[in-house]
Amino acid sequence: MHIYRPYHIIIFGASGFTGQFVVEEVARTASEGPKGNLKWAVAGRNRTKLEKVVEQAAEALSKPELKSEVDILVADVSDPDSLAVMCKQAVIVLSCVGPYRFFGEPVVQSCVENGTHCIDISGEPQFLERMQLNYHDQAAEKGVYIVGSCGFDSIPADMGVIYTRDQFKGTLTAIESFLTVSAGTEGGCIHDGTWQSAIYGGTLFYSNELQQYAIPFMGSDPSVVKRTQRYLNEELTESPVQYGAYVGVGGISNIFKLVFAGLMFFFLVKFSFGRNLLIKFPEFFSFGFFSKEGPTRKQMEGSSFRFIFHGEGYTEGSDPSEGKPNGKIRTLVKGPEAGYVATPIAMVQAALTMLNESDSLPKTGGVYTPGATFAKTTIVDRLNKHGIQFSVL
């Protein structure tokens, strides 16, 4: 069943805002491909736009040769035949076509049908869970890995929990993560999941750990981590870790801004004209915290994220069935700007790990979380080398 595939990686949806940065990251890390060589191409609906993306990457990285070396394929989610032609040419498709609930499924379906692995950066739990439900068995049959949420959602959290568990001497039973995002001098934009957490109203509490207010995090991390823990428990009989996720929202002035933005949001959502306004002008209604365009390159350079993990469990030699946990561990995962710098790094390292360490992946294909896919690989070391750093505090 092995057909010749000219490309290790095809970046589909390369002309989107995130796609541009994924293209640059692939170009930057091509020497890490199999035998030091990565064959890759870009794909999307519009050839002219894709040419521009490659030109921009060539300029940003001072690699003029990209303009003649990178192949461009035209494929459209609304045309299954074009997707099939694309998928047949790749070992892995990097799917950058969000929002995934609208555009993600045809890509997954085509990858499964054509024996192609698929990696996406969706932060949408409903989409991720639906893909697992609908395509897991078929993917397993075909020996295909479909791995969602391989960006900032949710590699730092998912691999952070596994890293913490692996570093703990004993049996880790529970873990909480606290996320803080700092914007740097240029200001910056807030992560979509944080905006939603504020709007849908989490319980606000003061975190001594962060020395600031925090709310439960509504992003995809809790859903992804739970799916990973279930897999590790059911397939590898490892003891599962309970997980809670929180996000710091800063001091009291930020709270007022978030609450006020939230109230305005609730009022506007009631009316269709209001919803249109919100969709068109998110910056205005969120005090510039949340922008559709995404941050400028300058803003990105100043921005960063930190996850602090607090784990507890039973130390080696003590009996988990008796008494309270008697061991603690704190770890840190930190990295550059979340959406457009860390996300491409995580996604591309996931792809390179898949290409280079196929023996360490799950025994059968399927629809998996990053943690389930990469728990036994060296992805943490790879991420460390690229600025997403894991350490014990």
Disulfide bonds with the S-S distance in Angstrom:
none
